[in-house]
Structures are given as structure tokens and as C-alpha cells.
Amino acid sequence: MLSVLMSMEAGVAALGAGVAAIGAGIGIGKIGGSALESMARQPEMKGDLRSNMIVAAALVEGAVFFAIVVCLLVALA
């Protein structure tokens, strides 16, 4: 019975890691799409928008890496 619960925890942790990765893909896609739309409207702001987009994407990826590490720790514990 204990082994079933442990494998169930690992499965749920893997599902959580997958959801975090999918969420990051959606979030970074929205960031990129919005930045491109803004660059099309105001081309003179391209440099500022690009740097802000990179910072925002890095923050999203950092949060996702944290979520994946937590899920892996739960799966391996």
C-alpha cells in the first residue's frame, strides 16, 4: 500500500512539473506576443521593450525552475 502511495506522489509531482512547464510556455508566449505588438505600434521603443521582455521572461523561467525543483524533490523524497 505504501509503494502505491509513493508512486502516486511521484506521478502527481511529475504532473505538477509538466503543468509548470506548460504555464511557462504560455506566459513567455504572451510576453513575446505583446512585446512584438508594442514594437509594431511604436518602433522607436524597440530597445526598451526588448530588454523588459527579456527580464520578464527570465522571471517567469525562474519561477518555473523553482516549481520543477520542488516537484522533483517531492517525487524523489
PyMOL commands that set and color helices and strands:
alter all, ss='L'
color gray80, all
select helices_A, chain A and resi 2-41+43-76
alter helices_A, ss='H'
color red, helices_A
deselect
rebuild
show_as cartoon
